């Protein structure tokens, strides 16, 4: 059997390593399989950290996309965390079926056995629809990674492939065993507690450094608050949300 070409890239983040590798290979994300060999470390006070190492493997002979393996079986729609009017019609939505197939294929190529269920995010506005793919299975903690770096990279690759095959931008969120949902709940609770604290003290409250996605959750949670407003301060990757009492 012909050995498939591989390329290893070392970079500060998984996303940068993936982008560099695809540029060097001259391929799109759906033409390669991605393996995170080393998630790296940030080191003490941002010094002495170890960069990530990623291996890209070209799919199929000559770089052609390999036939998709049989997707992992998915749970019945009733087991999905979403329950809303019209949800039953989602079971035949082509983009949801494609999302489940793509995520299952990547999981299969990484050696995971898991169930995937995709649905439209019920919190979206009518003019903006995003997709959530819920992954359930055993021993999936490694897929989350340190500070969700591995999961974010997985999500990035999956969204690129779905977008490529549909010919449109796809806002995709991949969750593993409800991790993102639990984290989002924690962030919303943190936002409300910090807002109360800012009101009582009458001064700014600055939260821990967060990713852009997590900062957005804080901003959205407090955007209609009558007594405080929020702003992001600092530089990446140490950018934070500050909660400010209104005049």
Helices and strands as residue ranges (DSSP letters): E 6-11, H 14-25, G 29-31, E 32-38, E 41-44, E 47-50, E 52-58, G 61-63, G 77-79, G 87-92, H 94-109, E 114-120, E 131-137, H 141-144, G 146-148, H 149-166, E 172-176, H 179-201, E 205-206, H 212-222, E 228-233, E 240-245
